[in-house]
Amino acid sequence: GDYEDARCLGGLIAKEGWILLNGGRASGIMEASARGAKENSGLTIGILPGTNSDWASEYIDIPVLTGAGLARNYINVLTSKVVVALPGKTGTISEIALALNIGKKVISLNFDLGSLFKKYEGDKQLIYAKKPQEVIDLIKKILKSDFDKEVEKYV
């Protein structure tokens, strides 16, 4: 299910040596991904909506208290190299929209967005994956592409 996919993905992110950043809450997909990362000695950052760290998952190493409510979703998106979306509610949808709006790549893991963001599929800004390992492979390609673009500036 979604919880196990999130936990597995968090573990794979940690194994790559990447930092997992999410909404930091002690429930659902957010907790599952952070748990998977911590089980694999990863570093986790939680961007929390409130001012109380009691809301943070025990699997979050660095809770960032924003006091910004849902506006914290913009911080999540701006801070991330790649946005990965798993099945969620309106907060997840808002993060996807914000990411696409500023040109970030979004990988959707088993989260059918219907026709909502169809326009972004054509230019490969929104990519669908079915397994956590596919997400990792896609992130590697995206990061390599970004790196290659940066190097071209200096060559």
Secondary structure, 3 states (H helix, E strand, C coil): CHHHHHHHHHHHHHHCCCCEEECCECCHHHHHHHHHHHCCCCCEEEEECCCCHHHECCCCCEEEECCCHHHHHHHHHHHCCCEEECCCCHHHHHHHHHHHHCCCCEEEECCCCCCCCHHHHHCCCEEEECCHHHHHHHHHHHHHHHHHHHHHCCC
